[in-house]
Amino acid sequence: MEKNLLIHGDNLKAMQWLLDHGYENSIDLVYIDPPFATGESFSIDTSGRVSTISSSKSGIVAYNDTLKGNDFICFLKQRILLIHKLLSEKGSLYLHIDYKIGHYVKVMLDEVFGIENFRNDITRIKCNPKNFDKIGYGNIKDVVFFYTKKKNPVWNNPRIPYTDEEIIKSYPKIDSKGRRYTTVPIHAPGETKGETSKPFKGILPPPGRHWRCSVEELESLDKRGLIEWSANGNPRKINFADEMLGKKAQDIWDFKDPVYPTYPTQKNQDMLDFIVKASSCSESIVMDCFCGSGSTLLAANTCGRHWIGIDQSEVAVKIVKENLEKSGVSSFEYETLTI
């Protein structure tokens, strides 16, 4: 595998360059945070203060977000078509967008990826509640669309650690060794024939149900002390809190953006780490073709992935290099191209 790549240039030209240089069907994960069709320009002022809502007239423009409506959708579709070609057969796209334009973007993504490859519309809590005096509810969210190229992507089934309160609530029992646990039924809906319908300790499954596993497996669980018998002789499986991997991640994420960003579009670093861990592996290439401050590249590097970052803003490329250096990434670990 070649060095990681940081490309300064129009991402349309840069992705075509990648296709021409052997990267077709080779990238396992693409995260992009494109312009949100706000009609604004975003800058960094002379004191280094980053503009995320409004811009100082004396500031250095970091990027322009002036395309709107159909022009914006066409601009984005051109890039999505190239992303689709670059993605491997097990590849995934996470597209981060504003709620005002998101519905139109999804229609376009369905057309390119196929609606059958749409996985999630993720609500991301981006900030604390607002108290603006306007007609409408306070906006504290944006949207992440999750698509896969095919039906069997890289997927590491991410889990969220339980809080102490959740552990106490979900695992209310304590055994003689002080371990928290709960019990769950060993039967499931539906009658079956064969092993899962046979008697266990002389007990048949309740009417209309079957054992969740074979009687042999139930006997093994019982020998290992993992079946708890109630006072009336009802068996239930024991699950210990310290053996659980956590709760399954849901489609509402609470990853608020940094209060003092280094770049106007900088996103929560923990969110990028989470995405990279969920949808890539150690051999994967991760790409962000609107890489901004480089948060996706930092996440990929931290997780031991190969990465490609693209941005046409000189300010962005400069900040990416600074952020990589601060994180201990040497310039020898990546190649910088201008396209």
C-alpha contacts under 8 A as a table, 3 or more apart, distances in Angstrom:
res1	aa1	res2	aa2	distance
3	K	306	H	7.84
3	K	333	E	6.38
3	K	334	Y	5.14
3	K	335	E	6.18
4	N	306	H	5.85
4	N	307	W	5.18
4	N	308	I	5.86
4	N	333	E	6.64
4	N	334	Y	4.41
4	N	335	E	6.15
5	L	307	W	6.53
5	L	308	I	4.68
5	L	309	G	6.23
5	L	334	Y	5.46
5	L	335	E	4.97
5	L	336	T	6.00
5	L	337	L	7.34
6	L	308	I	5.90
6	L	309	G	4.77
6	L	310	I	5.95
6	L	317	V	7.87
6	L	334	Y	6.93
6	L	335	E	6.11
6	L	336	T	4.75
6	L	337	L	6.31
7	I	14	A	7.10
7	I	308	I	7.62
7	I	309	G	6.06
7	I	310	I	4.67
7	I	311	D	6.58
7	I	336	T	5.70
7	I	337	L	4.71
7	I	338	T	5.74
7	I	339	I	6.96
8	H	310	I	5.94
8	H	311	D	5.37
8	H	312	Q	5.29
8	H	313	S	7.27
8	H	314	E	7.31
8	H	317	V	6.62
8	H	336	T	7.45
8	H	337	L	6.08
8	H	338	T	4.71
8	H	339	I	6.26
9	G	13	K	7.37
9	G	14	A	6.50
9	G	310	I	6.88
9	G	311	D	5.82
9	G	312	Q	4.14
9	G	313	S	7.53
9	G	338	T	5.89
9	G	339	I	5.02
10	D	13	K	5.54
10	D	14	A	6.14
10	D	310	I	7.84
10	D	311	D	6.74
10	D	312	Q	5.08
10	D	339	I	7.26
11	N	14	A	4.69
11	N	15	M	5.78
11	N	79	R	7.55
11	N	289	C	5.95
11	N	290	F	7.52
11	N	310	I	6.07
11	N	311	D	6.53
11	N	312	Q	7.03
12	L	15	M	5.44
12	L	16	Q	6.31
12	L	78	Q	7.51
12	L	79	R	5.99
12	L	82	L	7.77
13	K	16	Q	5.12
13	K	17	W	6.16
13	K	339	I	6.97
14	A	17	W	4.97
14	A	18	L	6.33
14	A	310	I	7.32
14	A	339	I	6.12
15	M	18	L	4.88
15	M	19	L	6.24
15	M	82	L	6.57
15	M	83	I	7.57
16	Q	19	L	5.01
16	Q	20	D	6.18
16	Q	82	L	7.22
17	W	20	D	5.02
17	W	21	H	6.19
18	L	21	H	5.03
18	L	22	G	6.53
18	L	23	Y	5.35
18	L	24	E	7.36
19	L	22	G	5.69
19	L	23	Y	5.16
19	L	24	E	5.09
19	L	85	K	7.89
19	L	86	L	6.80
20	D	23	Y	7.44
23	Y	26	S	5.27
23	Y	27	I	7.23
23	Y	86	L	6.14
24	E	27	I	7.70
24	E	85	K	5.80
24	E	86	L	4.36
24	E	87	L	6.95
24	E	88	S	7.50
25	N	85	K	6.06
25	N	86	L	4.76
25	N	87	L	4.81
25	N	88	S	3.87
25	N	89	E	6.55
26	S	86	L	6.05
26	S	87	L	5.82
26	S	88	S	4.69
26	S	285	I	7.26
27	I	30	V	7.36
27	I	86	L	5.87
27	I	87	L	4.63
27	I	88	S	5.23
27	I	91	G	6.45
27	I	284	S	6.72
27	I	285	I	4.96
27	I	286	V	6.22
27	I	287	M	7.11
28	D	87	L	5.84
28	D	88	S	5.47
28	D	89	E	7.97
28	D	90	K	6.20
28	D	91	G	4.00
28	D	92	S	6.20
28	D	154	V	7.36
28	D	279	S	7.63
28	D	280	S	6.17
28	D	284	S	5.56
28	D	285	I	5.74
28	D	286	V	6.27
29	L	87	L	7.12
29	L	91	G	5.45
29	L	92	S	4.94
29	L	93	L	6.02
29	L	94	Y	7.95
29	L	276	V	7.55
29	L	279	S	6.47
29	L	280	S	6.19
29	L	284	S	7.51
29	L	285	I	6.72
29	L	286	V	4.84
29	L	287	M	6.34
30	V	83	I	7.67
30	V	87	L	7.68
30	V	91	G	7.88
30	V	92	S	6.32
30	V	93	L	4.85
30	V	94	Y	6.27
30	V	286	V	5.82
30	V	287	M	4.78
30	V	288	D	5.78
31	Y	93	L	5.90
31	Y	94	Y	4.71
31	Y	95	L	5.93
31	Y	96	H	7.67
31	Y	286	V	7.84
31	Y	287	M	6.54
31	Y	288	D	5.31
31	Y	289	C	7.99
31	Y	296	T	7.28
32	I	93	L	7.97
32	I	94	Y	6.47
32	I	95	L	5.12
32	I	96	H	6.13
32	I	288	D	5.38
32	I	289	C	6.40
32	I	290	F	5.82
32	I	291	C	7.26
33	D	95	L	6.21
33	D	96	H	4.80
33	D	97	I	6.52
33	D	265	T	7.76
33	D	290	F	6.18
33	D	291	C	7.62
34	P	95	L	7.87
34	P	96	H	7.11
34	P	97	I	7.01
34	P	290	F	5.86
35	P	38	T	7.58
35	P	65	D	5.49
35	P	97	I	7.77
36	F	65	D	6.95
36	F	97	I	5.93
36	F	98	D	5.59
36	F	101	I	7.14
37	A	65	D	5.86
37	A	66	T	6.44
37	A	67	L	5.67
37	A	68	K	4.90
37	A	69	G	7.36
37	A	72	F	6.52
37	A	101	I	7.17
38	T	65	D	6.03
38	T	66	T	6.66
38	T	67	L	7.79
38	T	68	K	7.11
39	G	65	D	5.35
39	G	66	T	3.99
39	G	67	L	6.24
39	G	68	K	6.48
40	E	54	S	8.00
40	E	64	N	6.44
40	E	65	D	5.21
40	E	66	T	5.64
41	S	54	S	8.00
41	S	55	S	7.02
41	S	61	V	6.83
41	S	62	A	7.80
41	S	63	Y	6.11
41	S	64	N	4.33
41	S	65	D	5.58
41	S	66	T	7.00
42	F	51	S	5.75
42	F	52	T	6.62
42	F	53	I	7.68
42	F	54	S	6.91
42	F	55	S	5.72
42	F	61	V	5.80
42	F	62	A	5.73
42	F	63	Y	5.65
42	F	64	N	6.31
42	F	65	D	7.73
42	F	264	P	6.51
43	S	50	V	6.36
43	S	51	S	5.34
43	S	55	S	5.68
43	S	56	S	7.05
43	S	59	G	5.51
43	S	60	I	5.21
43	S	61	V	4.13
43	S	62	A	4.79
43	S	63	Y	6.98
43	S	264	P	7.14
44	I	47	S	7.93
44	I	48	G	5.72
44	I	49	R	5.55
44	I	50	V	4.55
44	I	51	S	5.87
44	I	55	S	7.78
44	I	56	S	7.80
44	I	59	G	5.22
44	I	60	I	5.23
44	I	61	V	6.49
44	I	62	A	6.55
44	I	263	Y	7.65
44	I	264	P	7.85
45	D	48	G	5.34
45	D	49	R	5.41
45	D	50	V	6.65
45	D	51	S	7.65
45	D	55	S	7.92
45	D	56	S	6.14
45	D	58	S	6.32
45	D	59	G	3.74
45	D	60	I	5.96
46	T	49	R	7.35
46	T	58	S	7.04
46	T	59	G	5.84
46	T	60	I	7.46
50	V	260	Y	7.58
50	V	261	P	6.60
50	V	262	T	6.48
50	V	263	Y	6.04
50	V	264	P	5.80
51	S	54	S	5.79
51	S	55	S	5.49
51	S	56	S	7.66
51	S	263	Y	7.93
51	S	264	P	5.63
52	T	55	S	7.78
52	T	264	P	4.87
52	T	265	T	7.13
55	S	59	G	7.04
56	S	59	G	5.14
61	V	64	N	7.33
62	A	263	Y	7.68
62	A	264	P	7.50
62	A	313	S	6.40
62	A	314	E	7.83
62	A	315	V	5.64
62	A	316	A	6.75
63	Y	313	S	6.38
67	L	71	D	6.02
67	L	72	F	5.01
68	K	71	D	5.76
68	K	72	F	4.90
68	K	73	I	7.90
69	G	72	F	5.47
69	G	73	I	6.58
70	N	73	I	5.04
70	N	74	C	6.10
71	D	74	C	5.22
71	D	75	F	6.11
72	F	75	F	4.99
72	F	76	L	6.14
73	I	76	L	5.12
73	I	77	K	5.97
73	I	104	Y	7.56
73	I	105	V	6.62
73	I	108	M	7.59
74	C	77	K	5.07
74	C	78	Q	6.30
75	F	78	Q	5.61
75	F	79	R	6.98
76	L	79	R	5.31
76	L	80	I	6.19
77	K	80	I	4.88
77	K	81	L	6.11
77	K	108	M	6.93
77	K	109	L	7.91
78	Q	81	L	5.50
78	Q	82	L	6.86
79	R	82	L	5.25
79	R	83	I	6.20
80	I	83	I	4.87
80	I	84	H	6.08
80	I	109	L	7.74
80	I	112	V	7.53
81	L	84	H	5.20
81	L	85	K	6.59
81	L	112	V	6.73
82	L	85	K	5.12
82	L	86	L	6.29
83	I	86	L	5.04
83	I	87	L	6.14
84	H	87	L	5.30
84	H	112	V	7.71
84	H	113	F	7.40
84	H	149	K	7.11
85	K	88	S	7.90
87	L	90	K	7.66
87	L	91	G	5.13
87	L	92	S	7.18
87	L	149	K	7.02
88	S	91	G	4.77
88	S	149	K	7.43
89	E	149	K	6.05
89	E	150	K	5.93
89	E	152	N	7.94
89	E	153	P	7.20
90	K	148	T	7.35
90	K	149	K	6.59
90	K	150	K	6.33
90	K	151	K	7.85
90	K	152	N	5.88
90	K	153	P	3.82
90	K	154	V	5.57
91	G	148	T	5.88
91	G	149	K	5.64
91	G	150	K	7.49
91	G	153	P	5.57
91	G	154	V	6.67
91	G	279	S	7.98
92	S	146	F	7.21
92	S	147	Y	5.73
92	S	148	T	4.23
92	S	149	K	6.12
92	S	153	P	6.68
92	S	154	V	7.69
92	S	279	S	6.82
93	L	145	F	7.76
93	L	146	F	5.77
93	L	147	Y	5.17
93	L	148	T	6.10
93	L	149	K	7.92
94	Y	144	V	6.22
94	Y	145	F	5.53
94	Y	146	F	4.65
94	Y	147	Y	6.59
95	L	144	V	5.37
95	L	145	F	5.08
95	L	146	F	6.66
96	H	142	D	7.57
96	H	143	V	5.78
96	H	144	V	4.32
96	H	145	F	6.48
97	I	101	I	7.32
97	I	102	G	5.85
97	I	142	D	6.35
97	I	143	V	5.38
97	I	144	V	6.27
97	I	145	F	7.98
98	D	101	I	5.90
98	D	102	G	5.73
98	D	142	D	5.09
98	D	143	V	6.04
99	Y	102	G	4.91
99	Y	103	H	7.28
99	Y	141	K	7.72
99	Y	142	D	5.48
99	Y	143	V	6.08
100	K	103	H	7.45
101	I	104	Y	5.72
101	I	105	V	6.45
102	G	105	V	4.98
102	G	106	K	6.17
102	G	143	V	7.03
103	H	106	K	5.21
103	H	107	V	6.62
104	Y	107	V	5.33
104	Y	108	M	6.62
105	V	108	M	5.18
105	V	109	L	6.21
106	K	109	L	4.91
106	K	110	D	6.06
106	K	145	F	7.47
107	V	110	D	5.17
107	V	111	E	6.46
108	M	111	E	5.13
108	M	112	V	6.49
109	L	112	V	5.15
109	L	113	F	5.82
109	L	114	G	7.42
109	L	115	I	7.97
110	D	113	F	5.40
110	D	114	G	4.75
110	D	115	I	4.59
110	D	117	N	7.94
110	D	118	F	7.05
111	E	114	G	5.47
111	E	115	I	7.13
113	F	116	E	7.99
113	F	117	N	6.19
113	F	118	F	7.55
113	F	147	Y	7.24
113	F	148	T	7.50
113	F	149	K	6.37
114	G	117	N	5.57
114	G	118	F	7.15
115	I	118	F	5.23
117	N	147	Y	5.61
117	N	148	T	5.34
117	N	149	K	6.47
117	N	150	K	6.45
117	N	151	K	6.74
118	F	145	F	7.92
118	F	146	F	6.42
118	F	147	Y	4.61
118	F	148	T	6.72
119	R	145	F	7.82
119	R	146	F	5.43
119	R	147	Y	5.35
119	R	148	T	7.14
120	N	144	V	7.95
120	N	145	F	5.95
120	N	146	F	5.07
120	N	147	Y	7.20
120	N	251	D	7.00
121	D	143	V	6.70
121	D	144	V	6.00
121	D	145	F	4.88
121	D	146	F	6.52
121	D	251	D	7.03
122	I	143	V	5.63
122	I	144	V	4.92
122	I	145	F	6.19
122	I	146	F	7.51
122	I	251	D	4.70
122	I	252	I	5.78
122	I	253	W	7.21
123	T	141	K	6.36
123	T	142	D	6.06
123	T	143	V	5.00
123	T	144	V	6.55
123	T	251	D	6.25
123	T	252	I	4.76
123	T	253	W	6.18
124	R	141	K	5.28
124	R	142	D	5.36
124	R	143	V	5.85
124	R	144	V	7.01
124	R	252	I	5.91
124	R	253	W	4.74
124	R	254	D	5.97
124	R	255	F	6.64
125	I	140	I	5.71
125	I	141	K	4.47
125	I	142	D	6.80
125	I	252	I	7.48
125	I	253	W	6.02
125	I	254	D	4.77
125	I	255	F	6.01
125	I	256	K	6.10
126	K	140	I	5.67
126	K	141	K	5.23
126	K	142	D	6.72
126	K	254	D	7.06
126	K	255	F	6.10
126	K	256	K	4.25
126	K	257	D	5.71
127	C	140	I	5.42
127	C	141	K	7.31
127	C	256	K	5.04
127	C	257	D	6.50
128	N	140	I	6.53
128	N	256	K	7.74
129	P	138	G	6.72
129	P	139	N	7.55
129	P	140	I	6.04
130	K	138	G	5.59
130	K	139	N	7.15
130	K	140	I	7.30
131	N	138	G	6.87
132	F	138	G	7.23
148	T	151	K	6.96
148	T	153	P	6.38
149	K	153	P	7.44
150	K	153	P	6.50
153	P	279	S	7.64
154	V	278	A	7.95
154	V	279	S	5.29
154	V	280	S	5.78
154	V	281	C	7.27
155	W	278	A	5.83
155	W	279	S	4.99
155	W	280	S	7.10
156	N	277	K	7.14
156	N	278	A	4.96
156	N	279	S	6.35
156	N	280	S	7.75
157	N	248	K	7.54
157	N	278	A	6.36
158	P	248	K	6.59
158	P	249	A	6.13
158	P	274	F	7.85
158	P	277	K	7.61
158	P	278	A	5.48
159	R	245	L	6.61
159	R	246	G	5.23
159	R	247	K	5.30
159	R	248	K	4.74
159	R	249	A	5.39
160	I	246	G	5.19
160	I	247	K	5.16
160	I	248	K	6.21
160	I	249	A	5.81
161	P	245	L	7.25
161	P	246	G	4.55
161	P	247	K	6.40
162	Y	165	E	7.95
162	Y	166	E	5.78
162	Y	167	I	6.10
162	Y	246	G	5.63
162	Y	247	K	6.57
163	T	166	E	5.09
163	T	167	I	6.27
164	D	167	I	5.15
164	D	168	I	6.34
165	E	168	I	5.24
165	E	169	K	6.23
166	E	169	K	5.03
166	E	170	S	5.80
167	I	170	S	5.19
167	I	171	Y	5.48
167	I	172	P	7.70
167	I	241	A	6.86
168	I	171	Y	5.40
168	I	172	P	5.42
168	I	180	R	7.92
169	K	172	P	5.71
170	S	182	T	6.99
171	Y	180	R	5.62
171	Y	181	Y	4.65
171	Y	182	T	4.74
171	Y	240	F	7.55
171	Y	241	A	6.32
172	P	180	R	6.62
172	P	181	Y	6.49
172	P	182	T	6.38
173	K	180	R	5.52
173	K	181	Y	5.19
173	K	182	T	5.92
174	I	177	K	7.78
174	I	178	G	5.52
174	I	179	R	5.33
174	I	180	R	4.46
174	I	181	Y	6.06
175	D	178	G	5.31
175	D	179	R	5.46
175	D	180	R	6.64
175	D	181	Y	7.44
176	S	179	R	7.47
179	R	240	F	6.97
179	R	241	A	7.56
179	R	242	D	7.70
180	R	240	F	5.95
180	R	241	A	5.66
180	R	242	D	7.59
181	Y	238	I	6.60
181	Y	239	N	5.48
181	Y	240	F	4.23
181	Y	241	A	5.49
182	T	238	I	5.88
182	T	239	N	5.45
182	T	240	F	6.63
182	T	241	A	7.80
183	T	228	E	7.44
183	T	236	R	5.67
183	T	237	K	5.23
183	T	238	I	4.55
183	T	239	N	5.93
184	V	236	R	5.42
184	V	237	K	5.29
184	V	238	I	6.73
184	V	239	N	7.54
185	P	188	A	7.62
185	P	235	P	7.49
185	P	236	R	4.91
185	P	237	K	6.29
186	I	211	W	5.87
186	I	212	R	5.59
186	I	213	C	7.86
186	I	235	P	7.22
186	I	236	R	5.61
186	I	237	K	6.02
187	H	205	P	6.57
187	H	206	P	7.88
187	H	209	R	6.32
187	H	210	H	5.30
187	H	211	W	4.19
187	H	212	R	5.00
188	A	209	R	5.44
188	A	210	H	5.49
188	A	211	W	6.20
188	A	212	R	5.77
189	P	208	G	6.42
189	P	209	R	4.48
189	P	210	H	6.49
190	G	208	G	5.23
190	G	209	R	4.46
190	G	210	H	6.08
191	E	197	S	7.30
191	E	207	P	7.63
191	E	208	G	5.06
191	E	209	R	4.79
191	E	210	H	5.33
192	T	196	T	6.69
192	T	197	S	5.85
192	T	209	R	7.68
192	T	210	H	6.11
193	K	196	T	6.89
193	K	197	S	5.63
194	G	197	S	5.69
194	G	198	K	6.82
195	E	198	K	5.51
195	E	214	S	5.28
195	E	215	V	6.38
196	T	210	H	5.65
196	T	211	W	4.82
196	T	212	R	6.88
196	T	213	C	6.02
196	T	214	S	5.05
196	T	215	V	6.52
197	S	204	L	7.01
197	S	205	P	6.66
197	S	210	H	5.51
197	S	211	W	6.42
198	K	204	L	6.40
198	K	205	P	7.91
198	K	215	V	6.88
199	P	202	G	5.14
199	P	203	I	4.89
199	P	204	L	4.47
199	P	205	P	7.29
199	P	215	V	7.37
200	F	203	I	5.05
200	F	204	L	6.39
200	F	215	V	5.83
200	F	218	L	7.45
200	F	219	E	7.65
205	P	209	R	5.88
205	P	210	H	5.35
205	P	211	W	6.16
206	P	209	R	5.57
206	P	210	H	7.36
211	W	214	S	6.83
211	W	215	V	7.67
213	C	217	E	6.31
213	C	218	L	6.87
214	S	217	E	5.25
214	S	218	L	6.40
215	V	218	L	4.92
215	V	219	E	6.12
216	E	219	E	5.11
216	E	220	S	6.34
217	E	220	S	4.99
217	E	221	L	6.24
218	L	221	L	5.05
218	L	222	D	6.18
219	E	222	D	5.06
219	E	223	K	6.26
220	S	223	K	5.16
220	S	224	R	6.35
221	L	224	R	5.17
221	L	225	G	6.38
221	L	226	L	5.07
221	L	227	I	6.15
221	L	237	K	7.94
222	D	225	G	5.13
222	D	226	L	5.49
222	D	227	I	4.94
223	K	226	L	7.47
225	G	228	E	7.53
226	L	237	K	5.83
226	L	238	I	5.02
226	L	239	N	7.71
227	I	235	P	6.19
227	I	236	R	5.55
227	I	237	K	4.64
227	I	238	I	5.74
228	E	235	P	5.68
228	E	236	R	5.34
228	E	237	K	6.22
228	E	238	I	6.43
229	W	232	N	7.84
229	W	233	G	5.47
229	W	234	N	5.43
229	W	235	P	4.57
229	W	236	R	6.50
230	S	233	G	5.09
230	S	234	N	5.08
230	S	235	P	6.50
230	S	236	R	7.98
231	A	234	N	7.42
239	N	243	E	7.58
239	N	244	M	7.81
240	F	243	E	5.52
240	F	244	M	6.85
241	A	244	M	5.46
250	Q	253	W	7.36
255	F	268	N	5.97
255	F	270	D	7.16
255	F	271	M	5.98
256	K	267	K	7.95
256	K	268	N	6.07
257	D	261	P	8.00
257	D	266	Q	7.17
257	D	267	K	5.24
257	D	268	N	4.66
258	P	261	P	5.43
258	P	266	Q	7.41
258	P	267	K	6.99
258	P	268	N	6.19
261	P	264	P	6.66
261	P	266	Q	5.96
262	T	266	Q	6.91
262	T	293	S	6.87
262	T	319	I	7.44
263	Y	266	Q	5.35
263	Y	292	G	6.85
263	Y	293	S	5.59
263	Y	316	A	7.34
263	Y	319	I	7.58
265	T	292	G	6.49
265	T	293	S	7.43
266	Q	292	G	6.82
266	Q	293	S	5.82
266	Q	295	S	7.12
267	K	271	M	7.71
267	K	272	L	7.80
267	K	295	S	7.00
268	N	271	M	5.43
268	N	272	L	6.80
268	N	295	S	7.93
269	Q	272	L	5.22
269	Q	273	D	6.27
269	Q	295	S	6.01
269	Q	296	T	7.83
269	Q	299	A	7.21
270	D	273	D	5.02
270	D	274	F	6.09
271	M	274	F	5.03
271	M	275	I	6.30
272	L	275	I	5.13
272	L	276	V	6.16
272	L	295	S	6.83
272	L	296	T	5.71
272	L	299	A	5.94
273	D	276	V	5.24
273	D	277	K	6.14
273	D	296	T	7.65
273	D	299	A	4.84
273	D	300	A	7.36
273	D	303	C	7.59
274	F	277	K	5.27
274	F	278	A	6.09
275	I	278	A	5.05
275	I	279	S	6.15
276	V	279	S	5.58
276	V	280	S	5.65
276	V	286	V	7.76
276	V	296	T	7.99
276	V	299	A	6.69
276	V	300	A	6.29
276	V	303	C	7.43
277	K	280	S	5.95
277	K	281	C	7.24
277	K	303	C	7.04
280	S	284	S	5.71
280	S	285	I	7.89
280	S	286	V	7.55
280	S	305	R	7.85
281	C	284	S	5.25
281	C	305	R	7.03
282	S	303	C	7.50
282	S	304	G	5.85
282	S	305	R	5.30
283	E	305	R	6.39
283	E	306	H	7.31
284	S	305	R	5.70
284	S	306	H	6.19
285	I	305	R	6.12
285	I	306	H	4.59
285	I	307	W	5.25
285	I	308	I	7.33
286	V	297	L	7.72
286	V	300	A	6.51
286	V	305	R	6.81
286	V	306	H	6.13
286	V	307	W	4.65
286	V	308	I	6.30
287	M	296	T	7.83
287	M	297	L	7.71
287	M	307	W	5.62
287	M	308	I	4.65
287	M	309	G	5.86
288	D	291	C	5.07
288	D	296	T	6.53
288	D	297	L	7.43
288	D	308	I	6.45
288	D	309	G	5.07
288	D	310	I	6.40
289	C	308	I	7.66
289	C	309	G	5.60
289	C	310	I	4.33
289	C	311	D	6.23
290	F	309	G	7.41
290	F	310	I	5.85
290	F	311	D	5.31
291	C	294	G	5.18
291	C	295	S	7.39
291	C	296	T	7.00
291	C	297	L	7.71
291	C	309	G	5.54
291	C	310	I	5.69
291	C	311	D	5.72
291	C	316	A	7.69
292	G	295	S	7.77
292	G	311	D	6.55
292	G	316	A	5.07
292	G	317	V	7.41
292	G	320	V	7.17
293	S	316	A	5.79
293	S	317	V	7.63
293	S	319	I	5.77
293	S	320	V	5.04
293	S	323	N	7.38
294	G	297	L	5.17
294	G	298	L	6.23
294	G	309	G	7.33
294	G	319	I	7.72
294	G	320	V	4.87
294	G	323	N	7.18
294	G	324	L	7.71
295	S	298	L	5.08
295	S	299	A	6.20
296	T	299	A	5.07
296	T	300	A	6.15
297	L	300	A	5.05
297	L	301	N	6.04
297	L	307	W	6.06
297	L	308	I	7.26
297	L	309	G	6.62
298	L	301	N	5.07
298	L	302	T	6.04
298	L	324	L	6.71
298	L	327	S	7.66
299	A	302	T	5.14
299	A	303	C	6.18
300	A	303	C	5.18
300	A	304	G	6.19
300	A	305	R	4.93
300	A	306	H	6.65
300	A	307	W	6.28
301	N	304	G	5.11
301	N	305	R	5.60
301	N	306	H	6.85
301	N	307	W	7.22
302	T	305	R	7.63
311	D	314	E	7.92
311	D	316	A	6.72
311	D	317	V	6.64
312	Q	316	A	7.75
312	Q	317	V	7.85
313	S	316	A	5.10
313	S	317	V	6.39
314	E	317	V	5.22
314	E	318	K	6.15
315	V	318	K	5.22
315	V	319	I	6.23
316	A	319	I	5.11
316	A	320	V	6.04
317	V	320	V	5.02
317	V	321	K	6.28
318	K	321	K	5.30
318	K	322	E	6.36
319	I	322	E	4.97
319	I	323	N	6.03
320	V	323	N	5.13
320	V	324	L	6.04
321	K	324	L	5.11
321	K	325	E	6.12
322	E	325	E	5.13
322	E	326	K	6.19
323	N	326	K	5.04
323	N	327	S	6.27
324	L	327	S	5.12
324	L	328	G	6.43
324	L	329	V	5.09
324	L	330	S	7.46
325	E	328	G	5.09
325	E	329	V	5.09
325	E	330	S	6.14
325	E	331	S	7.65
326	K	329	V	7.39
329	V	333	E	6.71
330	S	333	E	5.46
330	S	334	Y	7.64
331	S	334	Y	5.74
331	S	335	E	7.37
332	F	335	E	7.31
